């Protein structure tokens, strides 16, 4: 069973940037679609972005133009670059292997002045 570990979260001010990383510790990685989700306090978990094995991407309307999802198959890692962060981006961010269903433990992002 693949294990996913996220990192890169933190406390930032509005307008700043963060780069989240998610590494899959074992198992096949390069053929799978990977995704980032987030869950704000009191809200349902929602899809932020996904990337297929061929690099096709999909973004939630709320982050289009501000976030970029990429992957490095040589390192079994998927990234989420988030720019111009807003307070409503505050949430726990999770990565997911769409095919296996494996989730990471999440990394907290807090955007506050």
C-alpha positions in Angstrom: 0.0 0.0 0.0 1.4 3.3 -1.1 2.0 5.9 1.7 1.7 9.6 1.0 3.4 12.3 3.0 2.7 15.9 2.6 4.9 18.8 3.6 5.2 22.5 3.0 2.3 24.0 4.8 2.5 26.9 7.2 1.3 30.3 8.3 1.6 33.0 5.7 0.1 36.5 5.1 -2.4 37.2 2.3 -0.7 37.6 -1.1 2.2 35.3 -0.2 3.1 31.9 -1.7 3.6 28.3 -0.6 4.8 25.2 -2.3 3.3 22.0 -1.0 5.0 18.6 -1.7 3.6 15.1 -1.5 5.9 12.1 -1.8 4.7 8.6 -2.3 6.9 6.3 -0.4 6.4 3.1 -2.3 4.5 1.5 -5.1 4.1 2.6 -8.7 3.7 6.3 -9.1 4.2 7.5 -12.6 1.1 5.9 -14.1 -1.4 7.3 -11.6 -3.4 10.5 -11.5 -2.5 12.4 -8.4 -4.6 15.2 -6.8 -4.6 17.8 -4.0 -7.7 18.3 -1.9 -8.3 20.6 1.0 -10.7 20.8 3.9 -11.4 23.9 5.8 -12.8 23.9 9.3 -16.5 23.0 9.2 -16.5 22.4 5.5 -16.4 19.4 3.2 -13.2 18.2 1.6 -12.9 19.6 -1.9 -10.7 19.0 -4.9 -8.1 21.7 -5.5 -6.2 20.3 -8.5 -5.3 17.0 -10.2 -2.6 15.9 -12.7 -2.7 12.8 -14.8 0.2 10.5 -15.7 0.6 12.5 -18.9 0.6 15.8 -17.2 -2.9 17.0 -18.0 -4.2 19.2 -15.2 -7.5 20.2 -13.7 -8.1 23.0 -11.2 -11.0 24.2 -9.0 -12.4 27.5 -10.2 -11.4 29.1 -6.8 -7.7 28.5 -7.4 -7.4 28.8 -11.2 -4.6 31.2 -12.1 -3.1 31.1 -8.6 -2.1 27.5 -8.2 0.0 25.1 -10.3 0.1 21.3 -9.9 3.2 19.5 -11.1 4.8 16.1 -10.7 8.3 14.7 -10.7 8.0 11.0 -11.5 11.7 10.5 -10.8 11.1 11.4 -7.2 7.6 10.0 -6.8 6.5 13.5 -5.8 3.6 15.8 -6.7 3.7 19.5 -6.0 1.2 22.3 -5.5 2.5 25.8 -6.0 0.1 28.3 -4.5 0.5 32.0 -5.2 -1.4 35.1 -4.0 -2.9 33.2 -1.1 -6.1 34.4 0.5 -7.6 33.8 3.9 -10.2 31.5 2.4 -7.4 29.2 1.2 -6.8 28.3 4.8 -7.4 24.6 5.2 -5.7 21.2 5.7 -4.3 20.2 2.3 -4.2 16.5 1.4 -2.8 14.6 -1.5 -4.4 11.6 -3.0 -3.5 8.8 -5.4 -6.7 8.8 -7.4 -6.4 5.2 -8.5 -5.3 3.5 -5.3 -7.4 5.8 -3.1 -4.5 6.4 -0.7 -4.5 9.7 1.2 -1.8 11.5 3.0 -2.1 12.8 6.5 -2.5 16.4 5.4 -0.6 19.6 5.9 -2.1 22.8 7.4 -2.1 26.0 5.4 -3.1 29.2 7.3 -3.4 32.5 5.5 -3.8 35.4 8.0 -2.5 38.9 8.5 
